[in-house]
Amino acid sequence: MALLDIEGLSVRFKTSSGLFAAVENVDINVDRGEVWSIVGESGSGKSVSMLATMGLLPWTAQVTADKMAFDGQDLQQLSSRQRRRIVGGEMSMIFQEPMSSLNPCFTVGTQIDEMIKQHLGGSRKERHERALDLLAQVGIPDPARRIKAYPHQLSGGMSQRVMIAMAISCNPRLLIADEPTTALDVTIQAQILELLLKLQEDTGMALILITHDMGVVAETAKHVVVQYAGRQVEKQDVKSLFAHPRHPYTEALLSALPERAGDQDRLPTIPGVVPGQHDRPSGCLFNPRCQYATEHCREVEPVAAPDDPASTLCHYPLDHPAVGTPPSATPQDPLASNPSSHNPSRPEVRP
Amino acid sequence: MSRDAVLSAVNLTRHYQIKGSPFSKPATVKALNEATFELYPGQTLAVVGESGCGKSTLARVLTMIEPPTSGQLTISGHQVSLKEGQRPPAALRREVQIIFQNPYGSLNPRKTVATMLEEPLKLNRKEMSAAERRQAALEMIAKVGLRPEHADRYPHMFSGGQRQRIAIARALMLNPKILVLDEPVSALDLSIQAQVLNLLADLQEEFGLAYVFISHDLSVVRRIADDVIVMYFGQPVETGPAEEVFTTPRHPYTQALFSATPVADPNRRRERVHLKGEPPSPLAPPPGCPFAPRCHLATKECTRLDPPLEHVNERVAVACIHVDQAAARYAVAG
């Protein structure tokens, strides 16, 4: 049984101009000790889907899912009291802006202590010891002094270490890191990523890393989910994703990386922009920017083929021998049927 | 190759005085220390380094927003006056334009695109008629890949990539020779970043612009830069042609910076040059070499003297007393 098992997750926001589907039909299936990455550009719904999992979205959000279970417990059925026991304890999250995630009015020690008190309990002395241990574990020099520091006295990297200490204070089984290094410099980013991976290895917790940086994905994750405009467009092993992307968006994104462009005079680009709330195209959401799009793509919304291990959300997944044979359709043959359009409950095929 | 530098800086330095509270002494922050370089038409000079290393101070000095504390800045053969509070001549200011990181903050939300583009002409080309200005604005809009109907729209109606195009168009209205780009693509998504980089390359070819490209993204820098300056704590620590600096980094900081940058290739697991700790506080600079507290090669000697930038060959200069050792170690590890 998977640790985190999500199928068909959709999040809609009530806006003044009607419901906006920020996330639609996302599946993610994380086992114990696995390192996953969710990658996508801004507006791809990568943070929203994880905030929905944590139950941290405001009331304007409508979260629906066919299945949303953590360690066998159905998260949708839990009362908010029961859910709070899981969130922060067994399943915790760190955010992009370490400076603004910490409360400026309390010392680091108080804020870590709050977590431990809430979830683990123990005497004041035990909790203090635990907080000191945690600070040492995340590589903060001189924990006895730093525990009394206020957030403004810490640098960005140190603040992120404190956030990590808080997140792992209750020995979570799943840690979700939402762009944990985006606000940090590269040398500090390398330190923080290394720390996260080391903690993951030591404790055996599962780690979901939300990022937009393909370099970070390549160096940390084992499995990758690619999202585009709220849809999950493909899901693959990191090595085969970089070697054989299945979705045209992934392929285009990878070739737009400066380091993969080689000696070409100009970088390959993806024309246009990510569709917003009001300019969603019909059919496949990527079709206006896709170099392979056909009439079929402009009319019919694609559904992942049930026999596709990468569950590529495309009528014509790119053919790569490494991931088995794709559905029979080819771009020359747009009406060769969409093999899965009548299959709403996509069975999970794990690679 | 005989070329005339469009901009040259010699020992460019900018210090800030911090007043301090009634209980502390005033202090001096050395934001930029002795930067020396030359910039040629059609070339790109990249400045890389982490936050607080003086990249943006350099941009402010080059664009004459602030005068340097000492050193010489020559733009198109004219030396820029050093006096505090004195405005440089308008003719010089026209030659250098700047593009900022955040296209959401650098455009006036209450002005249309055309108004913003015409404003520099209104101020500097008094002889132009309104119709001529409009025409010039429309031409520039087409050059940066926007459509004529965009001219009368407001910034909020554009995406981040389009706004950066508007900022570029505005900077080019007066035909500058030098464009200072302060992290121009950091706020943009990957798919948009490539579009803007290509646009910059096209414009550079068309107008023979010289770029000072400030960035922390090494994969972008490696792609577009001709020359590179690596800065740490306000000082250039390594300068040279991009190709050579990227293939054989010689300063331990450059090596650490390069190896810390994630590479989008899951099959490549490099050994990292580990960098302990964080950059020092500018109010309490360490004695000697500012990188010594984080450097794996640091010796007692390093804490005694601040190494000057010295040429290791004709083109590359490095500020490190252990440069031979560092280069040798990198060659073995790489």
Interface residues (C-beta under 8 A of the other chain):
Chain A: E41 S42 S155 G157 M158 D185 V186 T187 I188 Q189 A190 Q191 L193 E194 H212 D213 M214 G215 V216 V217 A218 E219 V238 K239 L241 F242 A252 L253 L254 A256 L257 P258 E259 R260 A261 D265 R266 L267 P268 T269 I270 P271 V273 V274 R289
Chain B: E50 S51 S159 G161 Q162 D189 L190 S191 I192 Q193 A194 Q195 L197 N198 A201 D202 H216 L218 S219 V220 R222 R223 I224 A256 L257 S259 A260 T261 P262 V263 A264 D265 P266 N267 R268 R269 R272 L275 E278
